[in-house]
Amino acid sequence: MLFLTVEALRRANAGDPQGQCLARIMAPLIKFQACRDARQVTGDGLEVRGGGGYIEE
């Protein structure tokens, strides 16, 4: 998906109207996927480290 978006951006910069349309669609989808995956990875990391609860020094 990322490589498709990069290719669309390259085509859009070259003046291709189809590349411009595809880049307008793919960029928000990449952002959505990154944010969704970040939430999952962060939650898994908290579980591995014992949660985000109370910590005593």
N, C-alpha and C positions, 0 to 999 in steps of 0.2 A: 504494500500500500504506500509506503514511504517512497519507494523508488518510482512508482507511478506518478506520485505527486511531484517529485523532483523533475521528472521528464515533462510533465504538464507545465511546470513553471519555466523550464527551459524553452519550451515551445511558445509559451505566452510572451516571454521576453523577446522572442524572434518575431512576434506579431501574428502568430497563428490564432484565429478566433476560437477554434475548438480547444486549443490549449488554455486559453484564458477562461473559458467556461468550466473546463475540467479543474483548473487550479482553484477557481472560486468555490467549487463543491468539495474538493478533496482537502483543502487546508482546514476547514472547520471539523471535518471528520477525523483528521489526524489529531487535532487538539482534543476532541472528545475522547478518542481512544487513549491518548496519553494520560488524561486526567482520570479516566476510569481505571486504567491499569495502575496509576500511582496510588490510588486509594487502596487497591488490593495489596500491593506490595508493602505499603506502609502498615496496613493491618497485620499482615503476615510478620513483618519485622517486629512489631510490638509483641506479638504472641511469642516469637522466638526469644526475645529478650526478657520475657516475664511480664509483659503488659506495661501500661503507662500509669500504674498506680503510685502509691505512696512509697517514697524512698528515704531511708534514714542514712545519715552519714556516720 
